[in-house]
Amino acid sequence: MPRQNYIFTSESVSEGHPDKVCDRISDAVLDAFLAEDPHSRVACEAFATTNRVVIGGEVRGPGEVIRRVEEIARDCVRDIGYEQEGFHWANLHVDNYLHAQSAHIAQGVDKDGAGDQGIMFGYACDETPELMPAPILFSHAILKRLAELRKSGAEDRLGPDAKSQLTVRYENGRPVGITSVVLSTQHMDPALTSEQVREIVEPHIRATLPEGWLLPETEWWVNPTGAFVIGGPDGDAGLTGRKIIVDTYGGAAPHGGGAFSGKDPTKVDRSAAYAARYLAKNVVASGMAARCSIQLSYAIGVAKPLSVYVDTYGTGALAEERIEAALRQVMDLTPRGIREHLALNRAIYQRTAAYGHFGRKPEDDGGFSWEKTDLVAELKAAV
């Protein structure tokens, strides 16, 4: 049986974090290609530092999009909110090194095989309505709320760059309280002290967290190093794909190691991780387990998954082997099958670049389709 009483910590970073700036640009380029041609192939990476963004990778799609890459990058930086001397959407220099996709990679993908070898994990648990681990879910929620306040003009003293971290106490396997809150946020007024920044953010943090989780003994660490005025890529370089634990389950579940942003859905690093989350969420939503982790594995150029592995951490209502067999029955787990089932060949990825790829609400245009629980009835019938 899994441990019942423990504390666990997860962190999130804001859309203005240097790595997230790069994730956003990479996914915006991907969306631009898919909007023009849903069958585009994209593997786009970005690097950001003081007033410079470097974009590279391999693509196959409309050449007109390549010519718009600089405009796409500036639009992302402007929307995030960077207008500071060392990183300004209007003044930064954009280097574009996108090139044609390797023919040797293309030959496997064009035959409906996986775009690469690898292992992907999905996870779900019943400790929140979103079927996500509480520490990462609420770490995201804090930063998303602060960003909305900043961008609406309701709180213009905060800057785009921020990080949050929550340490959550579990009793009898359920989250019951928070032992520490860590928040580091950029602020635009150099005169603000850490105590003053806490006065700004604390009411919003309290409004975001479940009632009763913050206790008198909860430790607060707000801008613990002091001033945080120089933020974003001017303060620390950014790179696409460096926040894979933030993007997924906050360390509460295994990770295969592959990043998501900038990759079209033929890349199983992305699409199969979405499929694994989708299946794990439906397993938990069906009542078959309180916690579920699913591993999928692939070989480059090969369509069928090499393995499907389920772990319910001792919470399962039936044997994992039966669940594994049912999963293969209710969903085609080839790369093409995943793309078609979840309708992934759409321009839906820029919105995933901050505040997590999981635990979000499915959207009318197909965004976050992997968060649906529409397989419950089929799963129950299959077992």
C-alpha positions in Angstrom: 0.0 0.0 0.0 1.2 3.5 -0.7 2.1 5.8 2.2 -0.8 7.5 3.9 0.8 10.2 6.0 3.5 12.4 4.5 4.3 15.8 3.0 5.0 16.4 -0.7 6.2 19.5 -2.6 5.7 20.7 -6.2 6.6 23.9 -8.0 5.2 25.9 -10.9 6.6 28.7 -12.9 4.8 31.6 -14.6 4.4 32.3 -18.3 7.1 35.0 -17.9 9.7 32.5 -16.6 12.5 32.4 -19.2 12.0 28.7 -20.0 8.2 29.3 -20.4 8.8 32.2 -22.7 10.7 29.8 -24.9 8.0 27.1 -24.6 5.4 29.7 -25.6 7.3 30.8 -28.7 7.9 27.2 -29.8 4.3 26.3 -29.4 3.2 29.5 -31.2 5.3 28.6 -34.2 3.8 25.1 -34.1 0.3 26.5 -34.0 1.1 28.8 -36.9 2.1 25.8 -39.1 -0.9 23.7 -38.0 -3.3 26.5 -38.7 -2.1 26.6 -42.3 -1.6 22.9 -42.8 -2.7 20.4 -40.2 -0.2 17.9 -41.5 2.8 20.1 -40.9 5.8 18.6 -39.2 7.4 20.8 -36.6 10.2 20.4 -34.0 10.9 24.0 -32.9 13.3 25.0 -30.1 13.9 28.5 -28.7 16.6 30.1 -26.6 16.2 33.4 -25.0 18.6 35.8 -23.3 19.1 39.5 -22.9 17.1 41.1 -25.8 17.6 38.1 -28.0 15.6 35.1 -29.1 17.2 32.3 -31.1 14.8 29.9 -32.9 15.9 26.6 -34.5 14.7 23.2 -35.4 13.2 21.2 -38.3 10.0 21.8 -40.1 7.9 20.7 -43.0 5.1 23.0 -44.0 4.1 26.3 -45.5 7.2 28.4 -46.2 5.1 31.5 -45.4 5.1 30.6 -41.8 8.9 30.5 -41.6 8.9 34.1 -42.9 6.6 35.1 -40.0 8.6 33.6 -37.2 10.1 36.9 -36.0 6.6 38.4 -35.8 5.3 35.3 -33.9 8.1 35.6 -31.4 7.5 39.3 -30.7 3.8 38.8 -30.3 4.4 36.1 -27.7 6.8 38.3 -25.7 4.4 41.3 -25.9 1.4 39.2 -24.7 3.4 37.9 -21.8 4.2 41.5 -20.9 7.9 42.1 -21.3 8.7 45.8 -21.9 11.8 46.1 -19.9 15.1 47.5 -21.0 16.9 44.1 -21.1 14.0 42.2 -22.7 11.4 44.2 -24.8 9.1 42.7 -27.4 9.8 45.7 -29.8 13.6 45.8 -29.4 14.8 42.2 -29.0 16.7 40.5 -31.9 15.2 37.3 -33.3 17.5 34.8 -35.1 15.6 32.2 -37.2 17.4 29.0 -37.9 14.5 26.7 -38.8 15.3 24.2 -41.6 13.7 21.3 -43.5 12.8 18.1 -41.6 15.3 15.2 -42.0 14.2 12.9 -44.7 15.3 9.9 -42.6 12.9 10.9 -39.8 10.1 11.7 -42.2 10.2 8.3 -43.9 9.1 6.6 -40.6 6.5 9.1 -39.7 5.0 9.2 -43.1 4.3 5.5 -42.8 2.3 6.2 -39.6 5.2 5.1 -37.3 6.3 6.9 -34.2 8.5 9.9 -34.7 11.0 8.6 -32.2 11.6 5.9 -29.7 10.8 6.5 -26.1 8.7 6.0 -23.0 5.8 8.2 -22.0 3.8 8.4 -18.7 0.3 9.5 -17.8 -1.1 9.8 -14.3 -4.3 10.6 -12.5 -5.5 10.5 -8.9 -8.7 11.3 -7.1 -7.4 13.9 -4.6 -8.8 16.8 -6.6 -11.9 17.2 -8.9 -9.4 17.6 -11.8 -7.9 14.2 -10.9 -4.6 15.8 -10.4 -2.1 15.9 -7.6 -2.9 18.9 -5.3 0.6 20.4 -4.9 1.1 21.0 -8.7 -2.5 21.9 -9.4 -2.6 24.7 -6.8 1.0 25.9 -7.5 -0.3 26.5 -11.1 -3.5 28.1 -9.9 -1.6 30.7 -7.8 0.5 31.9 -10.7 -2.3 31.9 -13.1 -4.4 34.1 -10.8 -1.5 36.5 -10.3 -0.9 36.7 -14.1 -4.6 37.5 -14.7 -4.5 40.3 -12.2 -1.3 41.7 -13.7 -2.5 41.6 -17.3 -5.9 43.0 -16.4 -4.2 46.0 -14.8 -5.7 45.2 -11.4 -2.2 44.6 -10.0 0.5 46.4 -12.1 3.2 46.2 -9.4 4.0 42.6 -10.4 6.2 41.6 -13.3 5.8 38.6 -15.6 8.5 36.3 -14.1 7.4 34.3 -11.1 7.8 30.9 -9.4 5.5 29.2 -6.8 6.0 26.1 -4.6 3.7 24.4 -2.2 4.4 21.8 0.4 1.3 19.8 1.2 0.5 17.6 4.2 -1.3 14.3 3.5 -3.2 12.4 6.1 -4.8 9.0 5.3 -3.7 9.6 1.7 -5.6 12.9 1.3 -4.3 16.4 1.2 -5.3 18.3 4.3 -3.1 21.4 4.7 -0.1 23.3 3.5 3.1 23.4 5.6 4.9 26.0 3.4 4.2 28.5 0.7 7.1 29.8 -1.5 6.6 32.5 -4.0 9.2 34.5 -5.9 7.7 37.2 -8.1 9.2 39.9 -10.2 8.1 43.4 -9.1 8.4 46.6 -11.1 9.1 49.0 -8.2 12.6 48.5 -6.9 11.7 50.0 -3.6 9.3 47.2 -2.6 10.5 45.0 0.2 9.8 41.3 0.5 7.2 42.1 3.2 5.4 44.5 0.9 5.3 42.0 -1.9 3.8 39.5 0.5 1.1 42.0 1.4 0.3 42.2 -2.3 0.2 38.5 -3.1 -1.1 36.9 0.1 -4.8 37.8 -0.3 -4.8 36.3 -3.8 -3.0 33.1 -2.6 -5.5 32.7 0.2 -8.3 33.1 -2.3 -6.9 30.4 -4.6 -6.2 27.7 -2.0 -8.9 25.4 -0.5 -10.4 26.8 2.7 -8.7 25.6 5.9 -5.4 24.5 4.2 -3.5 27.6 5.3 -2.8 27.3 9.0 -1.2 29.6 11.6 1.9 27.5 11.5 2.2 27.5 7.7 5.6 29.0 6.7 5.6 31.8 4.1 8.6 32.5 2.0 7.9 35.4 -0.4 10.8 36.8 -2.4 13.1 35.3 0.2 16.3 36.7 -1.4 15.0 40.2 -1.4 14.5 42.4 -4.5 13.4 40.7 -7.8 13.3 43.4 -10.4 15.4 42.1 -13.2 13.4 39.2 -14.5 12.8 37.0 -17.5 15.5 36.2 -20.0 17.4 39.3 -19.0 18.0 37.8 -15.6 18.4 34.2 -16.6 18.5 32.5 -20.0 15.6 30.4 -21.1 15.3 27.2 -23.2 12.4 25.3 -24.6 11.6 22.0 -22.8 13.4 22.6 -19.5 10.3 22.5 -17.3 9.0 19.0 -18.0 8.0 18.3 -14.3 6.2 21.6 -14.1 4.4 20.7 -17.3 3.2 17.3 -16.0 2.6 16.2 -12.4 5.0 18.1 -10.2 7.1 15.0 -9.5 4.2 13.0 -8.2 4.4 10.5 -11.0 7.2 9.1 -13.3 8.3 11.0 -16.4 9.7 9.6 -19.6 12.0 12.5 -20.1 10.7 14.0 -23.3 9.5 17.6 -23.5 6.3 18.7 -25.2 6.5 22.3 -26.5 7.3 22.9 -30.1 6.6 19.3 -31.2 3.8 18.4 -33.6 1.6 15.4 -32.6 3.4 12.9 -34.7 6.1 13.1 -31.9 5.0 10.6 -29.3 6.9 12.5 -26.7 3.9 14.8 -26.8 0.9 12.8 -28.2 1.5 9.6 -26.3 2.0 11.5 -23.0 -1.4 13.1 -23.7 -2.9 9.7 -24.5 -1.5 8.2 -21.3 -3.0 11.0 -19.2 -6.3 10.6 -21.0 -6.4 6.9 -20.3 -5.2 7.3 -16.6 -7.8 9.9 -16.0 -10.6 7.7 -17.4 -9.4 4.8 -15.3 -9.7 6.9 -12.1 -13.0 8.5 -13.3 -14.4 5.1 -13.8 -13.7 4.1 -10.2 -11.3 1.4 -11.2 -8.5 3.0 -9.1 -7.9 6.0 -6.8 -4.5 6.4 -8.4 -3.2 5.3 -11.8 0.0 5.6 -13.7 0.3 4.4 -17.3 3.5 3.9 -19.3 3.5 3.6 -23.1 6.6 2.9 -25.2 7.4 3.2 -28.9 10.1 2.6 -31.5 10.8 5.1 -34.3 9.0 4.2 -37.5 6.9 1.5 -35.7 3.2 2.2 -35.3 2.1 -0.1 -32.5 3.1 0.6 -28.9 5.7 -1.8 -27.7 4.2 -1.9 -24.2 1.3 -0.7 -22.1 1.9 -0.8 -18.4 -0.6 0.1 -15.6 0.2 0.7 -11.9 -2.6 1.5 -9.6 -0.4 1.7 -6.5 -2.5 -0.8 -4.6 -5.7 1.2 -5.0 -7.2 -0.8 -7.9 -10.6 -2.4 -7.9 -9.3 -5.0 -10.3 -6.1 -6.4 -11.6 -3.8 -4.1 -13.6 -3.6 -6.7 -16.3 -7.3 -6.5 -16.9 -7.0 -2.7 -17.1 -4.1 -2.9 -19.6 -6.1 -5.2 -21.9 -9.1 -2.9 -21.7 -7.0 0.1 -22.6 -5.8 -1.5 -25.8 -9.4 -2.4 -26.6 -10.9 1.1 -26.2 -8.3 3.2 -27.9 -6.0 2.8 -30.9 -2.6 3.6 -29.4 -0.7 4.0 -32.7 0.5 7.5 -33.3 -2.2 8.0 -36.0 -4.8 6.5 -33.8 -3.9 8.9 -30.9 -3.9 11.9 -33.2 -7.3 11.1 -34.6 -9.0 10.1 -31.3 -7.9 13.2 -29.5 -8.0 15.5 -32.7 -4.5 16.7 -32.2 -3.8 18.1 -35.6 -5.1 21.5 -34.7 -3.6 24.8 -33.6 -4.3 24.2 -29.9 -0.8 24.2 -28.3 0.2 27.7 -27.5 -2.3 27.7 -24.6 -0.5 24.6 -23.1 2.8 26.4 -22.7 2.2 27.7 -19.2 0.3 26.4 -16.1 0.5 22.8 -17.0 -0.6 20.5 -19.8 -2.9 18.5 -17.5 -5.7 19.3 -15.1 -7.2 21.8 -17.5 -10.7 22.0 -18.8 -11.4 20.6 -22.3 -12.3 23.5 -24.6 -14.8 23.8 -27.4 -12.3 24.0 -30.2 -10.5 20.8 -29.1 -8.0 22.2 -26.8 -7.1 19.9 -23.9 -9.1 17.1 -25.4 -7.0 14.6 -23.4 -8.7 15.9 -20.3 -12.1 14.4 -21.3 -13.6 11.5 -19.3 -15.6 10.2 -22.2 -14.1 6.7 -22.2 -15.6 5.7 -18.8 -18.5 3.7 -20.2 -16.4 1.9 -22.7 -13.7 1.0 -20.1 -16.3 -0.4 -17.8 -17.8 -2.5 -20.6 -14.3 -3.7 -21.6 -13.4 -5.2 -18.3 
